[in-house]
Amino acid sequence: MRPVIRNLLFLVLFASASRAADFTWRTERFEGRDYVSLQQMEEFYGFASHLAPVNNVIGLDSGKAQMQITLNSREIEINGVKHWLAFPVIEQGDSVLFSRLDLAKIIEPSLRPEFIPNMSPVKTVVLDPGHGANDKGAVSRYGNEKDFALDVCLRARRILLDRGYQVIMTRSTDVLIPLEERPQVANRTPDSIFVSVHFNASSENGQASGFEVFSITPRGAPSTADETLSLRDVRSEPGNVVDVQSGALATCVYHSLLGNIPQADRGIKNARFAVIRLATVPAILIEGGFLSSVSDSSLVGSAAWRSLVKPGDRVGIKISAAGGKFFSSHKSVVEAIVEGLESAGIARKDIIVWDREGLAAAGYTNHEGGYQVRSIESGEGYDPEAVIFSGILGKLIWGDLDFAKRDVKQRTIVPQQGDQLSQDSHLCRMLTS
């Protein structure tokens, strides 16, 4: 950094620190909590005096920072990012009041992040794909939360490695890691942050959609989902030692998501989920959309499919057509896979549903679903080396031994991961027409 610029930066920070040291906050007691006035915030942060609220919303602008405050609400927007306060902004006489806790834990770190203590450079990102194995998480017609979370983390890992970060995955396959063990990975790693990836669902509101980012709830505050304080809220959690730093991480990640994903903005929230509650490094949990929402689940599903195929690919779906009542592939599953491929840019005419025999008897006919239906023998238009295996797409529940990998010299079938059936995915590329 050039000396002139460095000196100017020092003077700006020194002036800000001096102003903070000279300022005395006056608190008002209300319902057992300390509050500060909007007038003091305007003076301290250099906001122009606010105008009368419009539709219960007050806008503030200092020239370098903006806030939108909703009266009698926990919702606030700071520099374009929606936050949820611990307590509502209230009106008392002619004053608008904010809880002192919200000033210290949310507003001040958002407006003056340069004064957040103990913010060391990040060297390692610990990525935590939620759920795993028998714990599927939320379920949609396009797949399971556990698989989508893993897909997102694996792709994020590649990007972070390319940018020079070290990356540790709490899981990189379809296994279940106990909740309490996940944050311990980050706790043992110097200069790390912890990012847990999940997807949402609502059984009560099928229209609920959008993404949100959670950090640890400060001690003495209710979580965003709670309306009132409980005894648990006054207990100190391990993650509270970095609650301000975790909030700053949530804000940084949220800024990067805004405008880059076509989903509704649900804001930065607080919770005491085990994985962020037990983390003693900056930690967040991302809910990447609602799998119970038609629009969100389609976006999530198509993103996963796009990691495997690209528009213009010719794709085959191997099914079990003659497996009887219990072992045949369900047509609804096949249709869901076709829809996923279609959302990723694959035309239905370029999708081939195939097996050795029994397709017509199982009700598969050409042109019915817009995709092709073909009987294909082993070695006829099929190359086992071109098969794609993916946790997202799962594995055949009833394999076809004629298509299992073979030991050419011994002319025997190589056992496949215990059950001696094909563990390859439903999805494979067709190499011939």
Buried (B, 14 or more C-beta within 10 A) or exposed (E): EEEEEEEEEEEEEEEBEEEEEEEEEEBEEEEEBBBBBBBBBBEBBBBEEBEEBEEEEBBBEEEEBBBBBBBEBBBBBBEEBBBBBBBBBBEEEEBBBBBBBBBBBBBBBBBBBEEBEEBEEBEBBBBBBBBBEEEBBBBBBBBBBBBBBBBBBBEBBEEBEEEEBBBBBBBBEBEEBEBEEBBBBBBEBEEBBBBBBBBBBBEEEEEBBBBBBBBBBBBBBBBBEBEEBEEEBEEEBBBBBBBBBBBBBBBBBBEEBEEEBEBBBBBBBBBBBBBBBBBBBBBBBBBBBBBBBEBBBBBBBBBBBBBBBEEEBBBBBBBBBBBEEEEBBEBEBBBBBBBBBBBBBBBEEBBBBBBBEBBEEBEBEEEEBEBBBBBBEBEEBBEBEEBBEBBBBBBBBBBBEEBBBBEEEEEEBEEBEEEEBBBBBBBBBBEEE
